[in-house]
Amino acid sequence: MTAVAVAARSRARAMYEVLEPYHVVLYYAPQVHVALREIGLTGLWRCYFAARTAPLGPVPEPVVTAAFYHFKPSMVARVIPAVWNIAPPQEALAARLAGADAALRELLGDAVAGAELAEAAGLAATAASACAPSGRPLGAANAALELPAEPHLALWQAATTLREHRGDGHVAALTHAEFDGVEALVTITAAGGEERENIQGRRGWTDEEWAEGERRLRDRGLLDSAGALTDDGCAARTAVEDLTDRLASAPWRSLGEAGTRRLYELLQPLSERIINRLALPLPVPPRDLGGQAVSGRP
């Protein structure tokens, strides 16, 4: 999910921004969709839930709803656990890796075999090794997977572990703020981090459920009658983002200042290329780790 506009660009957030494009080829690259179709997975959400959930094993719907947080449970239940009868988790894992392989080779060209990508893979793997498993189900499940030998895939797996580790922390921050799934989406759209028309349907919530979430937030003094965040609402949403960053900071403390800066430097041109070639709805990370994000493609 896009970072809320009011959040400061911390070191942990900057590393998230530069790693995210490399990870999300899993959802946007056509080569991944082809690989998943080859094992019988058809439709956007079968592919999404199977590919992202596979590291956890053949878990039931409540586990996926808990881990993904923003999705309406009935939307998850339309796919999980039935999808495991089509493609067991081990098949989905193999397919997602094959798809990522094909996609990254196409997107990055000769850089796939370059020394700089291999260096980035080593640094990212070191950072990912510092992702503690406690309270991080998706992060821990990805960390438990064997790291591929090919550097471009090792980098992808490390980026995925770091991303899911951060996401688990974000779920903890939302829980601490007492935002349920729809309230989390209402607050982030009100803060400018997402657009309602893009996110509401993709998470399965009806207009009535959205309106009820808005009502609950108004009752708490977090949303005004026009649907904008109040001062207390801005503070609550900012606190979520700040806590998310704090909970995601351990890998970067472990990697150290020099290693983190070097990894950012190596990843930035790769991420920019992926964003532009896939027309991802993500900001292009600035070239300087200490800079401010610039607009990417819409």
N, C-alpha and C positions, 0 to 999 in steps of 0.2 A: 504494500500500500504506500502511496505517495506520502512523504513526510508533511505534516501540517505546517502551514506557512509561517506560523508564529514561532516555530522552534529555532533556536540558534544552531549553527552548523558546527557541532562538536566534532572532535576527532573520530569518534565512533560513527557519527552520522556521515561524515565525509567518506569513510571507508565503506560504509553501506552503499552510498551513492555510486561509488566507483566499481564495486563488486556486483551490484544488482544487475546491470545489463548482461554481464557474463553468465549469471545464473539463469535469467529469464528466457534464454533461448529455449529452455524446456517448454515454455508455454507459447512462444511466438514463432519459432522457426518451423517452416513447413516440413523439413526433414524429420523432425521429431514426430510430427503427426503421421507421416508416412510409416515410420518405424512402429508406432503404436497400432496403426491400422493393420499392419502385417501380422499382429498377434490377436487380431479380432476386435480391437477396441475402436468403436465408431462413436462419433459425436463428441463435441467439445468437452462436456463435463465428465464423461467416462474417461477420456484421456487425462484430463486434469487431475481428477481425484485418484485414479489408479497410479499415475506417474508420481504424484507428490506424496501419496500415502504409502506407497510400496515399501519404503524402508521400515515401516512399523510392523509389517506383516499383515495377515488377513484380519484386520481389526474390524469390529462392528461399527455401525453408524455413530453411537454416542461418543466413541473415542475420537473419531474424525471431527465431529462437531465441536468437541471440547478443544481439540488442538488447533483447528482452523478458526474458530471463535465467531467470525462475522457471518457465517452462512446460516440460513434458516435450516433447522434440523430436517424438515421434510424434504428440502432440496437435496441434502446429503443422502437421505434415505432412499431417494430414487435411484441412486447409483451404488451405494455401499450397504450391504456386503455383496450384492448380486454380481458386481463387476469381477469379484475373485473367482466366480465360476467360469468367466470368459478368459481371464488372464490372471493366473496366480501371481502373487507379488514378485517372485523371482523372475518370472517372464517379463513383468512390467519393468523391473530394474534393468534387465538386460536391454530391453527395447529403448528405454529412456537414455541409456548410455550410448547405444548405437546411434540414436537420433542426434544426441548432442555432438557426437564425434563427426557425423556427416555435416551438421550445421556449422560447427566451428571451423572445419576445414574449408567450407565454402566461404564463410564470412571473413576469415582471417588470412586465407591464402598462404603465402610463404612464411608468414609470421609463426605459423603452427610449429614449424621445425626450428625456430630461431632460439638463440641462446637467451634472449631477454625473456621470452615466454617461459622457458625452463627455469630461469631465476625467479620469476614471479610465482611459478607453481611451488617452488621450494619455500618461499617466504609465506605464501598463503597456507601451505600445509603446516608450517610451524605455528602460525597464528591459530589455525583450526585445532591444533593439538591442545591448545589452552582453553578450549571450550568445555567447561565443567558440565557433567551430565545432569546434576541434581536439578530437578524441576524443569528440565528441557527435553521433553519427549521427542520432538522432531529433530532437534539438534543432535541429541544423543544417538538416535537411530541412524542418522546420516554419518555421524562420526564413526559408528561401528562398521560401516562398509569398508571393504578393502580399497585402498587408494589405487587408482589405475596407474599403470606404468607410464603411459604416454603423458608428457607434461601438460598438453592442452586439456586433457581429461582429468588429470590430477588437480589442475587449477579449477576446473569446473566443479569437481566434487568438493574441494576445499571451500570454494565460494558458496556452494549449496549448504554445507555444514554451518558456515558462519552466518549465512542468511537465516537458516531455520533456528539456529541458536538465538539470534537476535529476535526473531519472530516469537519464540517461546517467551522471551523476556517481555515483549510487547503485550502478550496475552496476560502475563502477570501484572503489568502496569494497568491495563484496562480493568482487570479484576479488582485491583487495589482501589481504583477510582470508582468502583461500583457502576461501571458502564456495561450493560449487556450488549449483545451483538448488534442489534439495530441502533441502540443509543450511541455506540462507538462510531457507527457510520454516519449518523445524524451530526454528531459533533465534528467529525473530520470534514464533512462537506460544508458545514457552517463556518469552519475555520479556513476554508479555501484549499484544502489538501486533496479533495476529490470533487467530482461533479455528480449530483444526485442521479441524473439521467444515465450516467455511465456505470454507476455502482449498485444502485438499488436492485434492479432486475437481476444483475449478475450474482447477487447474493441471495436472491429468492424472496425478498420481502415485498408484501403488497402495500398499496397506498394506505390502507387502513392501519396496517402494522407500523408503517413509518410515522403516520400521524399520531398513533398512540405513543410511540417512542418520543416524539416531540413533546407531547403533553406531559409525559413523566419528567422530561428535562425542564420544562417550564415550571412544573410544580416544585422542582428542586432549586429554582432560581438560576439555572444555567443557560436558558434560552429565552429570548424575549418573544413578544407576540408576532414579530415579523420574521421569526426563524433565525435570527442572528444570535451569536453567543453573547451573553452578558459579560461583565468584567469577571464575575465568578466562573463563568463558563470558559472564558479564555484562560483563566488561571488553572482550571482543572485540566483542560486539554494540554496546555503547556507542561503541566506536571507529568502527564502521561508520557509525553515525548521525552522530557528530561530523564525520567526514570528509565524509559526504554534505552536511552543512550548510556546511562550509567550501568545498566545491567548487561550491556553489550561491550563494555570497555575492556574487560579482562584480556581478550586475545591481543589487543593492541598494546596494553601495558606489557604483556609477556614478550611480544615481538620487539618492543623498544622503539624509541623515537626514530633512529636511523633506519631500521628495518621497515617500519610503517611508512615512512616517507618514500623509501625506495620502492616499496610495493605499489604505493599510489602512483608514483612516477611511471612505473612499468604498465600499470593497468589503464591509466587514463586514455592513451590513444587507442587501446583495444576496445574499451567501453564506448568511446566516441564513434568508432567505426561500426560497432554492432548497433548502436542506437540509430545511426544514420541509415545503415543498410536494411534494417528491419523496420524502420520508421516507428521506433518504440515510443510510447507515451511517457517518456522519462526525460528529466533534465540532463543535458550534457555536463558531466562533471568538469569543473574548471581545471586548468592545467596545473595550477598551484594548489597544493593541499590546504593552504591557509586562505585561499580565495573564496569568493562567493559563487554559488551555482549560477550558470547562465541557461537561458531557455533552450530546450531541445525541441524536437518536432512535436506538434500537437497530437 
